[in-house]
Amino acid sequence: MMDPYEVKAALHQACAEHIERTIRTITQNLASIDASRSSETKSSAGDKYETGRAMLHLEEQNNHRQLTEILKVQQNLGRIHPTHSSDSVKAGSLVMTDRGNYYLAVGVGKVTLKGELYYCISPQSPIGITLLYKGKGERTEFNGRVMLIRAVF
């Protein structure tokens, strides 16, 4: 296994890259919506034109909402320092259990590093909440299954 602090740094980077990709996608969607709105011309079928504009407006609002949320997630990730360590689980902790390895930062999902599987999860996720404030050697239950915390970094 890699050094736990190298793992934390790599997982932190994977979370940051995921956020950047999401921001790029949303920004591209917004540019596409703007281009569609600019290229649309009012036709004799006025209702169709108005319906199309309303749909573009809804899609634009949805993308702006998603952008606002992902920027908050990016800000939260920026507050996490992968070099910090704690005896109990908190945001930024790498938690090794008998049921899997978890990095509490951002809900990215599965990340594989050198053949080892890690789950990048939000501290506010259901499993994140069950792990918070626990320490090495403690047990917690999630979905009816007991997990033993082997290490916290």
N, CA and C of each residue as an Amber inpcrd file, in Angstrom:
protein
   459
   0.8240000  -1.1830000   0.0000000   0.0000000   0.0000000   0.0000000
   0.8710000   1.2500000   0.0000000   0.3810000   2.2900000  -0.6610000
   1.0830000   3.5700000  -0.7020000   1.0540000   4.2170000   0.6900000
   1.9320000   5.1780000   0.8990000   1.9170000   5.9750000   2.1110000
   0.5480000   6.6590000   2.2220000  -0.1140000   6.5980000   3.3760000
  -1.4680000   7.1600000   3.5120000  -1.5470000   8.6400000   3.1470000
  -0.5010000   9.3870000   3.4010000  -0.5350000  10.8170000   3.0880000
  -0.3690000  11.0710000   1.5920000   0.3480000  10.1800000   0.9110000
   0.4120000  10.2420000  -0.5540000  -0.9570000   9.8920000  -1.1340000
  -1.6170000   8.9080000  -0.5330000  -2.9630000   8.5190000  -0.9680000
  -3.9150000   9.6940000  -0.8020000  -3.8680000  10.3430000   0.3780000
  -4.7530000  11.4860000   0.6160000  -4.5100000  12.5860000  -0.4140000
  -3.2550000  12.8720000  -0.7040000  -2.9280000  13.9120000  -1.6860000
  -3.4520000  13.5350000  -3.0710000  -3.2890000  12.2760000  -3.4530000
  -3.7560000  11.8120000  -4.7650000  -5.2870000  11.8400000  -4.8450000
  -5.9600000  11.4400000  -3.7660000  -7.4210000  11.4650000  -3.7430000
  -7.9400000  12.8940000  -3.7550000  -7.2630000  13.7720000  -3.0380000
  -7.6320000  15.1900000  -3.0310000  -7.5240000  15.7590000  -4.4460000
  -6.4490000  15.4040000  -5.1320000  -6.2430000  15.8580000  -6.5100000
  -7.3290000  15.2960000  -7.4310000  -7.6950000  14.0410000  -7.2440000
  -8.7570000  13.4280000  -8.0620000 -10.0800000  14.1680000  -7.8460000
 -10.3590000  14.5580000  -6.6150000 -11.5840000  15.3190000  -6.3180000
 -11.5450000  16.6860000  -7.0060000 -10.3940000  17.3600000  -6.9170000
 -10.2430000  18.6780000  -7.5450000 -10.4220000  18.5890000  -9.0600000
  -9.8480000  17.5520000  -9.6730000  -9.9810000  17.3640000 -11.1270000
 -11.4230000  17.0720000 -11.5120000 -12.1210000  16.2920000 -10.7050000
 -13.5330000  16.0000000 -10.9650000 -14.3530000  17.2960000 -10.9460000
 -14.0930000  18.1300000  -9.9620000 -14.8010000  19.4080000  -9.8590000
 -14.5020000  20.2840000 -11.0700000 -13.2460000  20.3610000 -11.4590000
 -12.8640000  21.1810000 -12.6250000 -13.5620000  20.6940000 -13.8990000
 -13.6240000  19.3760000 -14.0890000 -14.3180000  18.8320000 -15.2660000
 -15.7970000  19.2110000 -15.2400000 -16.4010000  19.1310000 -14.0640000
 -17.8140000  19.4720000 -13.9300000 -18.0440000  20.9460000 -14.2350000
 -17.1830000  21.8060000 -13.7320000 -17.2970000  23.2420000 -14.0020000
 -17.1610000  23.5140000 -15.4960000 -16.1850000  22.8710000 -16.1410000
 -16.0030000  23.0490000 -17.5950000 -17.2540000  22.6230000 -18.3560000
 -17.8290000  21.4770000 -17.9850000 -19.0230000  20.9700000 -18.6680000
 -20.1830000  21.9450000 -18.5090000 -20.4100000  22.4310000 -17.3090000
 -21.5180000  23.3590000 -17.0740000 -21.2840000  24.6600000 -17.8370000
 -20.0560000  25.1570000 -17.8300000 -19.7270000  26.3890000 -18.5500000
 -19.9560000  26.2090000 -20.0560000 -19.5730000  25.0570000 -20.5840000
 -19.8190000  24.7680000 -22.0040000 -21.3090000  24.7010000 -22.2900000
 -22.0840000  24.0980000 -21.3770000 -23.5370000  24.0410000 -21.5480000
 -24.1290000  25.4370000 -21.5870000 -23.6700000  26.3070000 -20.7050000
 -24.1790000  27.6810000 -20.6810000 -23.8360000  28.4270000 -21.9670000
 -22.6260000  28.2160000 -22.4720000 -22.2290000  28.8510000 -23.7340000
 -23.0820000  28.3330000 -24.8840000 -23.3780000  27.0560000 -24.8660000
 -24.2110000  26.4480000 -25.9040000 -25.6390000  27.0120000 -25.8530000
 -26.1580000  27.1740000 -24.6570000 -27.5030000  27.7440000 -24.4910000
 -27.5240000  29.1700000 -25.0240000 -26.4910000  29.9360000 -24.6980000
 -26.4060000  31.3210000 -25.1680000 -26.3330000  31.3830000 -26.6960000
 -25.5490000  30.4630000 -27.2730000 -25.4350000  30.4150000 -28.7310000
 -26.7680000  30.0270000 -29.3680000 -27.4710000  29.0910000 -28.7650000
 -28.7780000  28.6670000 -29.2880000 -29.7690000  29.8110000 -29.2330000
 -29.7530000  30.5480000 -28.1340000 -30.6810000  31.6630000 -27.9920000
 -30.3780000  32.7470000 -29.0260000 -29.0940000  32.9880000 -29.2710000
 -28.6950000  34.0130000 -30.2250000 -29.0430000  33.6340000 -31.6570000
 -28.9760000  32.3480000 -31.9640000 -29.2080000  31.9070000 -33.3450000
 -30.6820000  31.6970000 -33.6600000 -31.5130000  31.6470000 -32.6050000
 -32.9390000  31.4410000 -32.8370000 -33.5550000  32.7070000 -33.4090000
 -34.3480000  32.5350000 -34.4260000 -35.0510000  33.6810000 -35.0020000
 -36.5320000  33.4890000 -34.8160000 -37.1960000  34.6100000 -34.6790000
 -38.6400000  34.5410000 -34.4870000 -39.2680000  34.1390000 -35.8080000
 -40.0360000  33.0740000 -35.7670000 -40.6820000  32.5920000 -36.9840000
 -42.1640000  32.9270000 -36.9290000 -42.8360000  32.5480000 -37.9680000
 -44.2820000  32.7850000 -37.9980000 -44.9860000  31.8960000 -36.9790000
 -44.3340000  30.8240000 -36.5770000 -44.9020000  29.9390000 -35.5620000
 -44.4610000  30.4810000 -34.2020000 -45.0700000  31.5820000 -33.7710000
 -44.6840000  32.2960000 -32.5520000 -44.7000000  31.4390000 -31.3120000
 -45.6990000  30.5750000 -31.1690000 -45.7730000  29.7390000 -29.9720000
 -44.5660000  28.8110000 -29.8670000 -44.1470000  28.2730000 -31.0090000
 -42.9880000  27.3780000 -31.0130000 -41.7290000  28.1410000 -30.5870000
 -41.5970000  29.3590000 -31.0830000 -40.4520000  30.2040000 -30.7320000
 -40.4480000  30.4970000 -29.2370000 -41.5950000  30.8930000 -28.7040000
 -41.7020000  31.2300000 -27.2820000 -41.4500000  29.9960000 -26.4030000
 -41.9600000  28.8410000 -26.8250000 -41.7410000  27.6020000 -26.0760000
 -40.2520000  27.2540000 -26.0600000 -39.6050000  27.3900000 -27.1870000
 -38.1670000  27.1200000 -27.2900000 -37.3610000  28.0410000 -26.3880000
 -37.7230000  29.3260000 -26.3640000 -37.0240000  30.2930000 -25.5050000
 -37.2530000  29.9670000 -24.0220000 -38.4700000  29.5700000 -23.6850000
 -38.7680000  29.2140000 -22.2980000 -37.9630000  27.9830000 -21.8730000
 -37.8610000  27.0110000 -22.7580000 -37.0840000  25.8030000 -22.4540000
 -35.5970000  26.1490000 -22.2620000 -35.0740000  27.0250000 -23.1280000
 -33.6780000  27.4490000 -22.9870000 -33.4710000  28.1790000 -21.6570000
 -34.4410000  28.9900000 -21.2790000 -34.3450000  29.7280000 -20.0230000
 -34.3180000  28.7640000 -18.8270000 -35.1760000  27.7610000 -18.8370000
 -35.1970000  26.7660000 -17.7550000 -33.8750000  26.0020000 -17.6860000
 -33.3720000  25.6220000 -18.8440000 -32.1010000  24.8860000 -18.8970000
 -30.9590000  25.7710000 -18.3850000 -31.0010000  27.0400000 -18.7580000
 -29.9800000  27.9830000 -18.3010000 -30.0330000  28.1360000 -16.7730000
 -31.2330000  28.2830000 -16.2150000 -31.3870000  28.4010000 -14.7600000
 -30.8510000  27.1520000 -14.0510000 -31.1630000  25.9940000 -14.5960000
 -30.6990000  24.7360000 -14.0140000 -29.1640000  24.6750000 -14.0200000
 -28.5520000  25.0670000 -15.1240000 -27.0900000  25.0510000 -15.2190000
 -26.4610000  26.0690000 -14.2640000 -27.0840000  27.2310000 -14.1160000
 -26.5660000  28.2160000 -13.1640000 -26.6510000  27.6880000 -11.7350000
 -27.7310000  27.0040000 -11.4210000 -27.9050000  26.4160000 -10.0910000
 -26.8200000  25.3490000  -9.8490000 -26.5830000  24.5060000 -10.8700000
 -25.5450000  23.4680000 -10.7480000 -24.1630000  24.1010000 -10.5810000
 -23.9270000  25.1830000 -11.3180000 -22.6300000  25.8660000 -11.2260000
 -22.4290000  26.4480000  -9.8310000 -23.4650000  27.0500000  -9.2880000
 -23.3850000  27.6000000  -7.9320000 -23.0620000  26.5020000  -6.9270000
 -23.7270000  25.3570000  -7.0500000 -23.4900000  24.2430000  -6.1250000
 -22.0770000  23.6950000  -6.2420000 -21.5950000  23.4940000  -7.4660000
 -20.2530000  22.9080000  -7.6340000 -19.1760000  23.8890000  -7.1830000
 -19.4310000  25.1850000  -7.3160000 -18.4690000  26.1700000  -6.8130000
 -18.4020000  26.1320000  -5.2860000 -19.5290000  25.8650000  -4.6180000
 -19.5320000  25.6900000  -3.1610000 -18.7320000  24.4460000  -2.7810000
 -18.9160000  23.3740000  -3.5490000 -18.1700000  22.1280000  -3.2930000
 -16.6730000  22.3840000  -3.4690000 -16.3220000  23.1410000  -4.5130000
 -14.9200000  23.4700000  -4.7560000 -14.3450000  24.2850000  -3.5920000
 -15.1370000  25.2110000  -3.0910000 -14.7070000  26.0210000  -1.9530000
 -14.5000000  25.1410000  -0.7150000 -15.4140000  24.2140000  -0.4780000
 -15.2790000  23.2930000   0.6620000 -14.0330000  22.4230000   0.5260000
 -13.7720000  21.9360000  -0.6770000 -12.5760000  21.1230000  -0.9000000
 -11.3170000  21.9470000  -0.6400000 -11.3660000  23.2120000  -1.0000000
 -10.2220000  24.0920000  -0.7620000  -9.8930000  24.2710000   0.7160000
 -10.8690000  24.0560000   1.5740000 -10.6530000  24.1770000   3.0230000
 -10.0200000  22.9160000   3.6210000  -9.9810000  21.8450000   2.8430000
  -9.4250000  20.5790000   3.3260000  -7.9490000  20.5110000   2.9590000
  -7.1370000  20.2210000   3.9530000  -5.7010000  20.0960000   3.7220000
  -5.3110000  18.6240000   3.8920000  -4.9550000  17.9560000   2.7970000
  -4.6760000  16.5210000   2.8730000  -3.4800000  16.1610000   3.7460000
  -2.6720000  17.1360000   4.1120000  -1.5150000  16.8460000   4.9710000
  -1.9010000  16.7960000   6.4440000  -3.0700000  17.3310000   6.7880000
  -3.5060000  17.3210000   8.1940000  -4.0010000  15.9280000   8.5810000
  -3.8300000  15.6190000   9.8470000  -4.2490000  14.3210000  10.3530000
  -5.0190000  14.5120000  11.6550000  -5.8170000  13.5210000  11.9940000
  -6.6050000  13.5730000  13.2170000  -6.8230000  12.1520000  13.7210000
  -7.0400000  12.0200000  15.0250000  -7.3220000  10.6960000  15.5930000
  -8.7580000  10.2670000  15.3250000  -9.6330000  11.2540000  15.0750000
 -11.0300000  10.9260000  14.7820000 -11.3770000  11.4070000  13.3720000
 -12.3830000  10.7870000  12.8030000 -12.7800000  11.0630000  11.4240000
 -13.4110000  12.4510000  11.3250000 -12.9410000  13.2140000  10.3410000
 -13.4930000  14.5340000  10.0380000 -13.3170000  14.7630000   8.5370000
 -13.8170000  15.8940000   8.0470000 -13.6270000  16.2200000   6.6340000
 -12.1300000  16.2150000   6.3400000 -11.7340000  15.5110000   5.2950000
 -10.3320000  15.3930000   4.9190000  -9.6560000  14.1360000   5.4210000
 -10.3820000  13.3300000   6.1900000  -9.7940000  12.0920000   6.7240000
  -9.7990000  10.9750000   5.6850000  -8.7680000  10.1710000   5.7310000
  -8.7160000   8.9150000   5.0030000  -9.0380000   7.8450000   6.0410000
 -10.1070000   7.0940000   5.8040000 -10.5810000   6.1080000   6.7680000
 -10.4620000   4.7160000   6.1510000  -9.7060000   3.8720000   6.8020000
  -9.5270000   2.5030000   6.3430000 -10.4050000   1.6160000   7.2250000
 -11.3370000   0.8860000   6.6010000 -12.2130000  -0.0080000   7.3640000
 -12.0870000  -1.4130000   6.8060000 -12.7050000  -2.3480000   7.4850000
 -12.7130000  -3.7180000   6.9790000 -13.7030000  -3.8710000   5.8220000
 -14.4570000  -2.8330000   5.5110000 -15.4430000  -2.8590000   4.4110000
 -15.0780000  -1.9270000   3.2680000 -13.9400000  -1.2630000   3.3530000
 -13.5260000  -0.3550000   2.2880000 -12.7450000   0.8190000   2.8400000
 -12.1850000   1.5940000   1.9200000 -11.3740000   2.7540000   2.2690000
 -12.0980000   4.0090000   1.7910000 -12.1960000   5.0130000   2.6590000
 -12.9900000   6.2000000   2.3640000 -12.1740000   7.4680000   2.5710000
 -12.3320000   8.3990000   1.6290000 -11.7600000   9.7320000   1.7690000
 -12.9290000  10.6890000   1.8960000 -13.0660000  11.3260000   3.0510000
 -14.1910000  12.2240000   3.3050000 -13.8580000  13.6240000   2.8070000
 -14.3610000  13.9500000   1.6330000 -14.0980000  15.2640000   1.0460000
 -15.2550000  15.6610000   0.1280000 -15.3170000  15.0080000  -1.0310000
 -16.2990000  15.3230000  -2.0620000 -16.8620000  14.0190000  -2.6100000
 -18.1330000  14.0040000  -2.8850000 -18.7740000  12.8100000  -3.4210000
 -18.4170000  12.5660000  -4.8770000 -17.2710000  11.9550000  -5.0960000
 -16.8020000  11.6450000  -6.4500000 -17.0800000  10.1870000  -6.8030000
 -17.0540000   9.3240000  -5.7930000 -17.2630000   7.9060000  -6.0370000
 -15.9580000   7.1480000  -5.9700000 -15.8790000   6.0920000  -6.7650000
 -14.7170000   5.1940000  -6.7250000 -13.5080000   5.8100000  -7.4200000
 -12.3550000   5.6620000  -6.7640000 -11.0740000   6.0670000  -7.3460000
 -10.1010000   4.9320000  -7.0590000  -9.3910000   4.4780000  -8.0790000
  -8.4060000   3.4120000  -7.9150000  -7.0110000   4.0050000  -8.0080000
  -6.2000000   3.7180000  -7.0050000  -4.8040000   4.1590000  -6.9840000
  -3.9250000   2.9350000  -6.7970000  -3.0600000   2.6820000  -7.7630000
  -2.1360000   1.5470000  -7.7120000  -2.8450000   0.2520000  -7.3190000
  -3.9880000   0.0170000  -7.9490000  -4.7310000  -1.2160000  -7.7460000
  -5.5920000  -1.2570000  -6.4950000  -5.5590000  -0.2100000  -5.6880000
  -6.3240000  -0.1400000  -4.4430000  -7.5440000   0.7620000  -4.6520000
  -8.6990000   0.3070000  -4.1950000  -9.9530000   1.0360000  -4.3840000
 -10.2460000   1.9260000  -3.1790000 -10.6170000   3.1710000  -3.4760000
 -11.0000000   4.1460000  -2.4560000 -12.3180000   4.7740000  -2.8730000
 -13.1050000   5.1670000  -1.8990000 -14.3660000   5.8530000  -2.1620000
 -14.2370000   7.2900000  -1.6710000 -14.3420000   8.2310000  -2.5820000
 -14.3470000   9.6460000  -2.2160000 -15.7960000  10.0260000  -1.9500000
 -16.0720000  10.3490000  -0.6910000 -17.4510000  10.6200000  -0.2850000
 -17.5200000  11.9670000   0.4320000 -18.7040000  12.5100000   0.4520000
 -18.9560000  13.7440000   1.1830000 -19.1490000  13.4180000   2.6640000
 -18.6480000  14.2710000   3.5520000 -18.9150000  14.0520000   4.9780000
 -20.4110000  14.1140000   5.2970000 -21.1960000  14.7570000   4.4380000
 -22.6400000  14.8630000   4.6430000 -23.4170000  13.6860000   4.0620000
 -22.7240000  12.7710000   3.3850000 -23.3870000  11.5930000   2.8310000
 -23.7890000  10.6650000   3.9730000 -24.7380000   9.7700000   3.7440000
 -25.1410000   8.8600000   4.8260000 -23.9810000   8.0750000   5.4350000
 -23.0960000   7.5450000   4.5990000 -21.9700000   6.7870000   5.1590000
 -20.9590000   7.7180000   5.8210000 -20.7920000   8.9040000   5.2590000
 -19.8960000   9.8860000   5.8610000 -20.3460000  10.2640000   7.2570000
 -21.6530000  10.4600000   7.4210000 -22.2140000  10.8170000   8.7270000
 -21.9610000   9.7010000   9.7500000 -22.0810000   8.4550000   9.3220000
 -21.8610000   7.3510000  10.2750000 -20.3910000   7.2280000  10.6790000
 -19.4820000   7.6920000   9.8140000 -18.0530000   7.6070000  10.1200000
 -17.5370000   8.7900000  10.9410000 -18.1860000   9.9460000  10.8070000
 -17.6990000  11.1540000  11.4730000 -17.4830000  10.9480000  12.9700000
 -16.3660000  11.5010000  13.4350000 -15.9820000  11.5380000  14.8540000
 -15.6290000  10.1700000  15.4470000 -15.6150000   9.1300000  14.6240000
 -15.1920000   7.8080000  15.1020000 -13.6640000   7.7380000  15.0370000
 -13.0960000   6.7790000  15.7450000 -11.6520000   6.6110000  15.7490000
 -11.2520000   5.1800000  15.4570000  -9.9500000   4.9800000  15.3750000
  -9.3920000   3.6560000  15.1180000  -9.9040000   2.6700000  16.1670000
 -10.3280000   1.4880000  15.6840000 -10.8080000   0.4360000  16.5630000
 -12.3010000   0.4910000  16.8550000 -12.9380000   1.6000000  16.4940000
 -14.3880000   1.7140000  16.7250000 -15.1500000   1.0210000  15.6150000
 -16.3530000   0.6440000  15.9460000 -17.2560000   0.0330000  14.9720000
 -18.4140000   0.9810000  14.7160000 -18.9200000   0.9280000  13.5010000
 -20.1030000   1.7050000  13.1350000 -20.9480000   0.8400000  12.2150000
 -22.1940000   1.1850000  12.0990000 -23.0950000   0.3940000  11.2670000
 -23.6240000   1.2530000  10.1300000 -23.6360000   0.6500000   8.9510000
 -24.1980000   1.3120000   7.7800000 -24.9380000   0.2770000   6.9490000
 -26.1830000   0.5680000   6.6300000 -27.0390000  -0.3540000   5.8560000
 -27.0860000  -1.7450000   6.4880000 -27.1420000  -1.7860000   7.8020000
 -27.2600000  -3.0590000   8.4980000 -25.9780000  -3.8570000   8.5810000
 -24.8740000  -3.2870000   8.1000000 -23.5840000  -3.9860000   8.1450000
 -22.6310000  -3.2380000   9.0650000 -21.9770000  -3.9700000   9.9330000
 -21.0330000  -3.3830000  10.8750000 -19.6710000  -3.2220000  10.2020000
 -19.0590000  -2.0560000  10.4180000 -17.7210000  -1.7840000   9.8800000
 -16.7690000  -1.5190000  11.0350000 -15.5960000  -2.0710000  10.9290000
 -14.5350000  -1.8120000  11.8930000 -13.5620000  -0.7920000  11.2730000
 -13.3260000   0.2850000  11.9860000 -12.3710000   1.2840000  11.5150000
 -10.9760000   0.8250000  11.9090000 -10.1780000   0.5450000  10.8860000
  -8.8240000   0.0370000  11.1200000  -7.8080000   1.1620000  11.3150000
  -8.0100000   2.2750000  10.6070000  -7.0600000   3.3950000  10.7270000
  -7.7340000   4.6750000  10.2390000  -7.2710000   5.7870000  10.7980000
  -7.7350000   7.1130000  10.3850000  -6.4860000   7.9650000  10.1630000
  -6.4030000   8.5790000   9.0050000  -5.2640000   9.4480000   8.6680000
  -5.7790000  10.8360000   8.3040000
